[in-house]
Amino acid sequence: MAEILVVLAILAMLAGIVVPLFSSAPEQARLERARTEVQAIGEAVRRFRASTGDWPTLDATGGRHSLKLLLSGSSLPSDDPFSGGGVWWSWISTGKADLLVNHLLHNRPQGQSANVYPTGGTNGWRGPYTEAIPLDPWGRPYLVNVVVAWSTSQDEDRRMWVLSAGPDGVLQTSTDAGVSDAILGDDVGFLVYQR
């Protein structure tokens, strides 16, 4: 009987070690997928710039100083997907955002029916620049703060990120990242450009 209790105690102890290892594996896989996807999106944005000579910032009319944010997904969210997205959400809800697919896959900023980026000459739209732009592993959009491309602030809006809000769904990285700012909390990100 004592031997059975010892064996049961050992099995319980092993279960206490092994079960957490297996339960964290899916979350680690999601984090790794997010790291891979933010880098792939960032590289697509860089290819866009190399081809067009500009960052993907044009609005439907060809204006350069209105879009602040690009998102992955097939439509802009109608509700805040970021558990209190603050300024990030305000950019979406006030029309200062667009979908990445409109710039990187279709040359149709804000859903225009005609090309907005020039397609001829030395610097022309030569996309698509990627095959797909998925939602992050937690079902929320990836974000690119393209305001950096046209902001003239000397202190703010200096780093262009591709970001995921990470497992907790809260965007903790600053919207107006300066040169010394980093990705915060459990956000997953890739630095596309720094001015």
Secondary structure, DSSP 4 states (H G I P E B T S, - for coil): -HHHHHHHHHHHHHHHHHHHHHHHHHHHHHHHHHHHHHHHHHHHHHHHHHHHSS-S---TTS-SSS--EEE-SSS--SS-SSSS-HHHHHHHHTT-EEEHHHHHTSS-GGG-SS--S--SSSS-------S--PPPTTS---EE-GGGGT---SSSS-EEEEEE-TTTT---S-TT--TT----TT-EEEEEEE-
